[in-house]
Amino acid sequence: MLPTGKFTSPANLLDGPTVDVSTRTATINWGDRAEPVDSSVEYGLSSGNYFSTEAANTNQDISHSVELNNLSAGTTYYFRSQ
């Protein structure tokens, strides 16, 4: 059976997420599934209302790290990882 590229259940987080923040960047790290997948993060200025672009890492892995760049200092951002 070949994979369809679609998951039918949410990821099982093994650790995280953790967020490392500096002045204009944030790095979001988490571990999930026992099978390697790519990762992406949607983010925005309010929960459930995300920007039209997302940050992604196309490496197939079980340990994920996605960096958000050019953030505004002193601003609260909301995110969800996929």
Biopython code that builds the backbone (N, CA, C, O; Angstrom):
import numpy as np
from Bio.PDB.StructureBuilder import StructureBuilder

atoms = [
    (1, "MET", "N", (0.846, -1.177, 0.000)),
    (1, "MET", "CA", (0.000, 0.000, 0.000)),
    (1, "MET", "C", (0.892, 1.240, 0.000)),
    (1, "MET", "O", (1.808, 1.344, 0.816)),
    (2, "LEU", "N", (0.636, 2.157, -0.888)),
    (2, "LEU", "CA", (1.401, 3.401, -0.973)),
    (2, "LEU", "C", (0.771, 4.472, -0.090)),
    (2, "LEU", "O", (-0.451, 4.511, 0.052)),
    (3, "PRO", "N", (1.583, 5.339, 0.505)),
    (3, "PRO", "CA", (1.019, 6.414, 1.325)),
    (3, "PRO", "C", (0.246, 7.409, 0.470)),
    (3, "PRO", "O", (0.581, 7.645, -0.691)),
    (4, "THR", "N", (-0.794, 7.985, 1.063)),
    (4, "THR", "CA", (-1.633, 8.951, 0.350)),
    (4, "THR", "C", (-1.176, 10.383, 0.560)),
    (4, "THR", "O", (-1.605, 11.286, -0.159)),
    (5, "GLY", "N", (-0.297, 10.600, 1.554)),
    (5, "GLY", "CA", (0.137, 11.966, 1.860)),
    (5, "GLY", "C", (-0.810, 12.675, 2.798)),
    (5, "GLY", "O", (-0.590, 13.840, 3.128)),
    (6, "LYS", "N", (-1.876, 11.991, 3.244)),
    (6, "LYS", "CA", (-2.852, 12.596, 4.157)),
    (6, "LYS", "C", (-2.873, 11.812, 5.453)),
    (6, "LYS", "O", (-2.895, 10.581, 5.453)),
    (7, "PHE", "N", (-2.867, 12.544, 6.562)),
    (7, "PHE", "CA", (-2.968, 11.895, 7.857)),
    (7, "PHE", "C", (-4.425, 11.891, 8.289)),
    (7, "PHE", "O", (-5.142, 12.871, 8.084)),
    (8, "THR", "N", (-4.855, 10.808, 8.877)),
    (8, "THR", "CA", (-6.246, 10.698, 9.305)),
    (8, "THR", "C", (-6.407, 10.916, 10.793)),
    (8, "THR", "O", (-7.529, 10.915, 11.298)),
    (9, "SER", "N", (-5.304, 11.104, 11.509)),
    (9, "SER", "CA", (-5.366, 11.374, 12.936)),
    (9, "SER", "C", (-4.320, 12.422, 13.289)),
    (9, "SER", "O", (-3.318, 12.560, 12.586)),
    (10, "PRO", "N", (-4.545, 13.171, 14.385)),
    (10, "PRO", "CA", (-3.570, 14.190, 14.770)),
    (10, "PRO", "C", (-2.244, 13.571, 15.186)),
    (10, "PRO", "O", (-2.176, 12.405, 15.577)),
    (11, "ALA", "N", (-1.210, 14.365, 15.093)),
    (11, "ALA", "CA", (0.121, 13.904, 15.495)),
    (11, "ALA", "C", (0.151, 13.623, 16.985)),
    (11, "ALA", "O", (-0.506, 14.310, 17.767)),
    (12, "ASN", "N", (0.905, 12.624, 17.371)),
    (12, "ASN", "CA", (1.144, 12.330, 18.784)),
    (12, "ASN", "C", (2.438, 13.023, 19.173)),
    (12, "ASN", "O", (3.520, 12.591, 18.775)),
    (13, "LEU", "N", (2.335, 14.098, 19.949)),
    (13, "LEU", "CA", (3.536, 14.827, 20.348)),
    (13, "LEU", "C", (4.354, 13.994, 21.310)),
    (13, "LEU", "O", (3.843, 13.499, 22.314)),
    (14, "LEU", "N", (5.616, 13.845, 20.999)),
    (14, "LEU", "CA", (6.527, 13.150, 21.891)),
    (14, "LEU", "C", (7.217, 14.124, 22.823)),
    (14, "LEU", "O", (7.554, 13.769, 23.952)),
    (15, "ASP", "N", (7.433, 15.351, 22.363)),
    (15, "ASP", "CA", (7.972, 16.406, 23.212)),
    (15, "ASP", "C", (7.660, 17.759, 22.594)),
    (15, "ASP", "O", (7.478, 17.883, 21.383)),
    (16, "GLY", "N", (7.603, 18.770, 23.453)),
    (16, "GLY", "CA", (7.351, 20.133, 22.998)),
    (16, "GLY", "C", (5.879, 20.437, 22.837)),
    (16, "GLY", "O", (5.029, 19.665, 23.281)),
    (17, "PRO", "N", (5.579, 21.526, 22.222)),
    (17, "PRO", "CA", (6.541, 22.407, 21.553)),
    (17, "PRO", "C", (7.276, 23.309, 22.538)),
    (17, "PRO", "O", (6.774, 23.645, 23.610)),
    (18, "THR", "N", (8.473, 23.681, 22.135)),
    (18, "THR", "CA", (9.230, 24.701, 22.845)),
    (18, "THR", "C", (9.494, 25.830, 21.856)),
    (18, "THR", "O", (9.570, 25.605, 20.649)),
    (19, "VAL", "N", (9.633, 27.037, 22.374)),
    (19, "VAL", "CA", (9.866, 28.200, 21.523)),
    (19, "VAL", "C", (11.073, 28.955, 22.052)),
    (19, "VAL", "O", (11.104, 29.359, 23.215)),
    (20, "ASP", "N", (12.069, 29.144, 21.191)),
    (20, "ASP", "CA", (13.240, 29.957, 21.505)),
    (20, "ASP", "C", (13.052, 31.301, 20.813)),
    (20, "ASP", "O", (12.887, 31.365, 19.595)),
    (21, "VAL", "N", (13.080, 32.372, 21.599)),
    (21, "VAL", "CA", (12.767, 33.703, 21.070)),
    (21, "VAL", "C", (13.980, 34.617, 21.165)),
    (21, "VAL", "O", (14.681, 34.636, 22.177)),
    (22, "SER", "N", (14.219, 35.376, 20.096)),
    (22, "SER", "CA", (15.192, 36.463, 20.136)),
    (22, "SER", "C", (14.467, 37.722, 19.665)),
    (22, "SER", "O", (13.241, 37.719, 19.555)),
    (23, "THR", "N", (15.191, 38.778, 19.393)),
    (23, "THR", "CA", (14.556, 40.065, 19.092)),
    (23, "THR", "C", (13.584, 40.002, 17.917)),
    (23, "THR", "O", (12.471, 40.518, 18.021)),
    (24, "ARG", "N", (13.974, 39.382, 16.804)),
    (24, "ARG", "CA", (13.106, 39.380, 15.621)),
    (24, "ARG", "C", (12.843, 37.994, 15.044)),
    (24, "ARG", "O", (12.311, 37.862, 13.942)),
    (25, "THR", "N", (13.226, 36.947, 15.807)),
    (25, "THR", "CA", (12.990, 35.583, 15.337)),
    (25, "THR", "C", (12.451, 34.711, 16.469)),
    (25, "THR", "O", (12.641, 35.013, 17.647)),
    (26, "ALA", "N", (11.786, 33.640, 16.098)),
    (26, "ALA", "CA", (11.351, 32.610, 17.040)),
    (26, "ALA", "C", (11.565, 31.267, 16.365)),
    (26, "ALA", "O", (11.234, 31.096, 15.192)),
    (27, "THR", "N", (12.112, 30.324, 17.095)),
    (27, "THR", "CA", (12.298, 28.977, 16.577)),
    (27, "THR", "C", (11.408, 28.040, 17.377)),
    (27, "THR", "O", (11.513, 27.955, 18.600)),
    (28, "ILE", "N", (10.529, 27.337, 16.667)),
    (28, "ILE", "CA", (9.577, 26.427, 17.298)),
    (28, "ILE", "C", (10.071, 25.004, 17.069)),
    (28, "ILE", "O", (10.333, 24.603, 15.935)),
    (29, "ASN", "N", (10.194, 24.249, 18.149)),
    (29, "ASN", "CA", (10.725, 22.882, 18.102)),
    (29, "ASN", "C", (9.709, 21.921, 18.703)),
    (29, "ASN", "O", (9.085, 22.233, 19.718)),
    (30, "TRP", "N", (9.537, 20.758, 18.088)),
    (30, "TRP", "CA", (8.688, 19.723, 18.653)),
    (30, "TRP", "C", (9.036, 18.378, 18.035)),
    (30, "TRP", "O", (9.658, 18.309, 16.976)),
    (31, "GLY", "N", (8.634, 17.333, 18.700)),
    (31, "GLY", "CA", (8.817, 15.981, 18.186)),
    (31, "GLY", "C", (7.461, 15.298, 18.138)),
    (31, "GLY", "O", (6.638, 15.481, 19.035)),
    (32, "ASP", "N", (7.229, 14.518, 17.105)),
    (32, "ASP", "CA", (5.952, 13.815, 16.988)),
    (32, "ASP", "C", (6.135, 12.463, 16.333)),
    (32, "ASP", "O", (7.250, 11.944, 16.306)),
    (33, "ARG", "N", (5.139, 11.913, 15.835)),
    (33, "ARG", "CA", (5.044, 10.618, 15.154)),
    (33, "ARG", "C", (6.330, 9.798, 15.108)),
    (33, "ARG", "O", (7.435, 10.337, 15.176)),
    (34, "ALA", "N", (6.166, 8.536, 14.996)),
    (34, "ALA", "CA", (7.306, 7.644, 14.854)),
    (34, "ALA", "C", (7.760, 7.550, 13.405)),
    (34, "ALA", "O", (8.775, 6.917, 13.111)),
    (35, "GLU", "N", (7.020, 8.172, 12.503)),
    (35, "GLU", "CA", (7.379, 8.142, 11.085)),
    (35, "GLU", "C", (7.802, 9.539, 10.634)),
    (35, "GLU", "O", (7.175, 10.517, 11.040)),
    (36, "PRO", "N", (8.823, 9.663, 9.826)),
    (36, "PRO", "CA", (9.299, 10.973, 9.377)),
    (36, "PRO", "C", (8.276, 11.705, 8.502)),
    (36, "PRO", "O", (7.683, 11.121, 7.595)),
    (37, "VAL", "N", (8.087, 12.978, 8.790)),
    (37, "VAL", "CA", (7.202, 13.841, 7.997)),
    (37, "VAL", "C", (7.830, 15.229, 7.905)),
    (37, "VAL", "O", (8.728, 15.556, 8.680)),
    (38, "ASP", "N", (7.360, 16.050, 6.955)),
    (38, "ASP", "CA", (7.813, 17.434, 6.917)),
    (38, "ASP", "C", (7.015, 18.231, 7.950)),
    (38, "ASP", "O", (6.106, 17.691, 8.580)),
    (39, "SER", "N", (7.347, 19.500, 8.124)),
    (39, "SER", "CA", (6.699, 20.287, 9.163)),
    (39, "SER", "C", (6.421, 21.696, 8.679)),
    (39, "SER", "O", (7.142, 22.239, 7.842)),
    (40, "SER", "N", (5.359, 22.279, 9.222)),
    (40, "SER", "CA", (5.039, 23.667, 8.905)),
    (40, "SER", "C", (4.371, 24.317, 10.113)),
    (40, "SER", "O", (3.801, 23.643, 10.971)),
    (41, "VAL", "N", (4.458, 25.636, 10.153)),
    (41, "VAL", "CA", (3.876, 26.412, 11.239)),
    (41, "VAL", "C", (3.078, 27.560, 10.628)),
    (41, "VAL", "O", (3.593, 28.333, 9.821)),
    (42, "GLU", "N", (1.829, 27.654, 11.024)),
    (42, "GLU", "CA", (1.025, 28.827, 10.691)),
    (42, "GLU", "C", (1.130, 29.774, 11.881)),
    (42, "GLU", "O", (1.145, 29.327, 13.028)),
    (43, "TYR", "N", (1.204, 31.076, 11.620)),
    (43, "TYR", "CA", (1.289, 32.022, 12.726)),
    (43, "TYR", "C", (0.605, 33.323, 12.361)),
    (43, "TYR", "O", (0.459, 33.655, 11.185)),
    (44, "GLY", "N", (0.186, 34.057, 13.385)),
    (44, "GLY", "CA", (-0.513, 35.318, 13.170)),
    (44, "GLY", "C", (-0.631, 36.098, 14.463)),
    (44, "GLY", "O", (-0.021, 35.748, 15.473)),
    (45, "LEU", "N", (-1.419, 37.156, 14.423)),
    (45, "LEU", "CA", (-1.535, 38.070, 15.562)),
    (45, "LEU", "C", (-2.681, 37.734, 16.498)),
    (45, "LEU", "O", (-2.810, 38.356, 17.552)),
    (46, "SER", "N", (-3.523, 36.758, 16.140)),
    (46, "SER", "CA", (-4.583, 36.296, 17.028)),
    (46, "SER", "C", (-4.831, 34.817, 16.794)),
    (46, "SER", "O", (-4.592, 34.302, 15.702)),
    (47, "SER", "N", (-5.304, 34.147, 17.812)),
    (47, "SER", "CA", (-5.525, 32.710, 17.736)),
    (47, "SER", "C", (-6.583, 32.382, 16.684)),
    (47, "SER", "O", (-7.682, 32.935, 16.703)),
    (48, "GLY", "N", (-6.241, 31.478, 15.769)),
    (48, "GLY", "CA", (-7.174, 31.079, 14.723)),
    (48, "GLY", "C", (-7.200, 31.997, 13.521)),
    (48, "GLY", "O", (-7.881, 31.699, 12.540)),
    (49, "ASN", "N", (-6.477, 33.108, 13.568)),
    (49, "ASN", "CA", (-6.421, 34.063, 12.465)),
    (49, "ASN", "C", (-4.953, 34.204, 12.045)),
    (49, "ASN", "O", (-4.236, 35.078, 12.533)),
    (50, "TYR", "N", (-4.523, 33.330, 11.133)),
    (50, "TYR", "CA", (-3.118, 33.235, 10.781)),
    (50, "TYR", "C", (-2.820, 33.931, 9.456)),
    (50, "TYR", "O", (-3.700, 34.102, 8.612)),
    (51, "PHE", "N", (-1.559, 34.327, 9.296)),
    (51, "PHE", "CA", (-1.134, 34.949, 8.041)),
    (51, "PHE", "C", (-1.309, 33.951, 6.889)),
    (51, "PHE", "O", (-1.380, 32.742, 7.108)),
    (52, "SER", "N", (-1.376, 34.471, 5.669)),
    (52, "SER", "CA", (-1.589, 33.603, 4.506)),
    (52, "SER", "C", (-0.358, 32.780, 4.157)),
    (52, "SER", "O", (-0.474, 31.773, 3.458)),
    (53, "THR", "N", (0.818, 33.185, 4.625)),
    (53, "THR", "CA", (2.028, 32.394, 4.388)),
    (53, "THR", "C", (2.360, 31.620, 5.654)),
    (53, "THR", "O", (2.010, 32.038, 6.757)),
    (54, "GLU", "N", (3.028, 30.506, 5.491)),
    (54, "GLU", "CA", (3.451, 29.731, 6.646)),
    (54, "GLU", "C", (4.925, 29.408, 6.534)),
    (54, "GLU", "O", (5.482, 29.377, 5.437)),
    (55, "ALA", "N", (5.552, 29.170, 7.663)),
    (55, "ALA", "CA", (6.957, 28.769, 7.686)),
    (55, "ALA", "C", (7.011, 27.255, 7.625)),
    (55, "ALA", "O", (6.197, 26.580, 8.255)),
    (56, "ALA", "N", (7.963, 26.713, 6.873)),
    (56, "ALA", "CA", (8.012, 25.262, 6.710)),
    (56, "ALA", "C", (9.436, 24.749, 6.663)),
    (56, "ALA", "O", (10.383, 25.484, 6.385)),
    (57, "ASN", "N", (9.553, 23.481, 6.939)),
    (57, "ASN", "CA", (10.797, 22.735, 6.808)),
    (57, "ASN", "C", (10.432, 21.441, 6.098)),
    (57, "ASN", "O", (9.662, 20.640, 6.628)),
    (58, "THR", "N", (10.970, 21.230, 4.918)),
    (58, "THR", "CA", (10.571, 20.079, 4.113)),
    (58, "THR", "C", (11.390, 18.820, 4.392)),
    (58, "THR", "O", (11.187, 17.792, 3.746)),
    (59, "ASN", "N", (12.315, 18.896, 5.354)),
    (59, "ASN", "CA", (13.064, 17.697, 5.733)),
    (59, "ASN", "C", (12.111, 16.681, 6.350)),
    (59, "ASN", "O", (11.306, 17.027, 7.214)),
    (60, "GLN", "N", (12.197, 15.452, 5.917)),
    (60, "GLN", "CA", (11.379, 14.378, 6.472)),
    (60, "GLN", "C", (12.024, 13.892, 7.769)),
    (60, "GLN", "O", (13.065, 13.236, 7.736)),
    (61, "ASP", "N", (11.412, 14.211, 8.909)),
    (61, "ASP", "CA", (12.030, 13.907, 10.196)),
    (61, "ASP", "C", (10.956, 13.709, 11.254)),
    (61, "ASP", "O", (9.790, 14.028, 11.023)),
    (62, "ILE", "N", (11.343, 13.179, 12.429)),
    (62, "ILE", "CA", (10.408, 13.076, 13.552)),
    (62, "ILE", "C", (10.675, 14.177, 14.581)),
    (62, "ILE", "O", (9.870, 14.387, 15.488)),
    (63, "SER", "N", (11.789, 14.871, 14.444)),
    (63, "SER", "CA", (12.140, 16.007, 15.276)),
    (63, "SER", "C", (12.041, 17.248, 14.408)),
    (63, "SER", "O", (12.698, 17.330, 13.370)),
    (64, "HIS", "N", (11.233, 18.211, 14.814)),
    (64, "HIS", "CA", (10.932, 19.348, 13.945)),
    (64, "HIS", "C", (11.432, 20.657, 14.528)),
    (64, "HIS", "O", (11.415, 20.865, 15.741)),
    (65, "SER", "N", (11.881, 21.537, 13.635)),
    (65, "SER", "CA", (12.333, 22.867, 14.007)),
    (65, "SER", "C", (12.000, 23.814, 12.858)),
    (65, "SER", "O", (12.451, 23.620, 11.729)),
    (66, "VAL", "N", (11.210, 24.836, 13.158)),
    (66, "VAL", "CA", (10.824, 25.818, 12.147)),
    (66, "VAL", "C", (11.121, 27.202, 12.697)),
    (66, "VAL", "O", (10.752, 27.522, 13.827)),
    (67, "GLU", "N", (11.791, 28.024, 11.891)),
    (67, "GLU", "CA", (12.161, 29.373, 12.317)),
    (67, "GLU", "C", (11.236, 30.405, 11.690)),
    (67, "GLU", "O", (10.979, 30.382, 10.487)),
    (68, "LEU", "N", (10.735, 31.320, 12.536)),
    (68, "LEU", "CA", (9.939, 32.462, 12.075)),
    (68, "LEU", "C", (10.853, 33.678, 12.102)),
    (68, "LEU", "O", (11.476, 33.966, 13.124)),
    (69, "ASN", "N", (10.936, 34.391, 10.988)),
    (69, "ASN", "CA", (11.843, 35.531, 10.863)),
    (69, "ASN", "C", (11.080, 36.839, 10.682)),
    (69, "ASN", "O", (9.885, 36.847, 10.385)),
    (70, "ASN", "N", (11.797, 37.936, 10.866)),
    (70, "ASN", "CA", (11.268, 39.289, 10.660)),
    (70, "ASN", "C", (10.040, 39.583, 11.509)),
    (70, "ASN", "O", (9.101, 40.231, 11.046)),
    (71, "LEU", "N", (10.045, 39.109, 12.753)),
    (71, "LEU", "CA", (8.950, 39.385, 13.677)),
    (71, "LEU", "C", (9.137, 40.776, 14.275)),
    (71, "LEU", "O", (10.251, 41.297, 14.316)),
    (72, "SER", "N", (8.056, 41.362, 14.730)),
    (72, "SER", "CA", (8.112, 42.681, 15.373)),
    (72, "SER", "C", (8.333, 42.507, 16.867)),
    (72, "SER", "O", (7.599, 41.772, 17.527)),
    (73, "ALA", "N", (9.340, 43.179, 17.396)),
    (73, "ALA", "CA", (9.645, 43.099, 18.827)),
    (73, "ALA", "C", (8.450, 43.594, 19.639)),
    (73, "ALA", "O", (7.775, 44.545, 19.245)),
    (74, "GLY", "N", (8.196, 42.944, 20.775)),
    (74, "GLY", "CA", (7.116, 43.357, 21.663)),
    (74, "GLY", "C", (5.727, 42.956, 21.204)),
    (74, "GLY", "O", (4.738, 43.381, 21.801)),
    (75, "THR", "N", (5.629, 42.144, 20.154)),
    (75, "THR", "CA", (4.330, 41.718, 19.617)),
    (75, "THR", "C", (4.076, 40.265, 19.997)),
    (75, "THR", "O", (4.980, 39.432, 19.932)),
    (76, "THR", "N", (2.835, 39.966, 20.395)),
    (76, "THR", "CA", (2.450, 38.593, 20.702)),
    (76, "THR", "C", (2.009, 37.896, 19.416)),
    (76, "THR", "O", (1.166, 38.406, 18.678)),
    (77, "TYR", "N", (2.592, 36.727, 19.160)),
    (77, "TYR", "CA", (2.221, 35.921, 17.996)),
    (77, "TYR", "C", (1.620, 34.604, 18.464)),
    (77, "TYR", "O", (2.012, 34.065, 19.499)),
    (78, "TYR", "N", (0.685, 34.100, 17.709)),
    (78, "TYR", "CA", (0.055, 32.810, 17.965)),
    (78, "TYR", "C", (0.461, 31.866, 16.836)),
    (78, "TYR", "O", (0.625, 32.288, 15.691)),
    (79, "PHE", "N", (0.623, 30.580, 17.168)),
    (79, "PHE", "CA", (1.030, 29.638, 16.130)),
    (79, "PHE", "C", (0.361, 28.292, 16.336)),
    (79, "PHE", "O", (-0.127, 27.969, 17.419)),
    (80, "ARG", "N", (0.356, 27.527, 15.270)),
    (80, "ARG", "CA", (-0.001, 26.110, 15.355)),
    (80, "ARG", "C", (0.900, 25.357, 14.395)),
    (80, "ARG", "O", (1.140, 25.780, 13.265)),
    (81, "SER", "N", (1.385, 24.241, 14.876)),
    (81, "SER", "CA", (2.289, 23.426, 14.058)),
    (81, "SER", "C", (1.513, 22.318, 13.376)),
    (81, "SER", "O", (0.496, 21.838, 13.876)),
    (82, "GLN", "N", (2.024, 21.927, 12.216)),
    (82, "GLN", "CA", (1.359, 20.872, 11.449)),
    (82, "GLN", "C", (2.356, 19.831, 11.032)),
    (82, "GLN", "O", (1.992, 18.856, 10.375)),
]
sb = StructureBuilder()
sb.init_structure("model")
sb.init_model(0)
sb.init_chain("A")
sb.init_seg("    ")
for serial, (resi, resn, name, xyz) in enumerate(atoms, 1):
    if name == "N":
        sb.init_residue(resn, " ", resi, " ")
    sb.init_atom(name, np.array(xyz, "f"), 0.0, 1.0, " ", f" {name:<3s}", serial, name[0])
structure = sb.get_structure()
